[in-house]
Amino acid sequence: MKIKDAHFYELIVSAGEAQRKSRVFNLRLSEIPGQKGLSQIFYYDCGTTHTFQGSIIENTEERLLFEIEGGKQFEFRPLTRTRPK
């Protein structure tokens, strides 16, 4: 998924059977130097910047799936504007 500057994303956080959906802003992804396969994600939500370290499970045009230790998954999807006709 192409990550854009100053863009909103739909976030679905899954832990076991529980899921939570929200809208987040300013998603960032960076590899951790010297840690093969590990990355960090950063995003802004509810007045706070959130940071997590984990692995990219899937990265397609439609979504980015990121997993942290303990099995918690973060699914990011680009939000598209729909304007009334």
Secondary structure, DSSP 8 states (H G I E B T S, - for coil): ----TT-EEEEEEEETTEEEEEEEEEEEEEE-TT-TT-EEEEEEETTEEEEEEEEEEEE-SS-EEEEETTS-EEEEEE-------
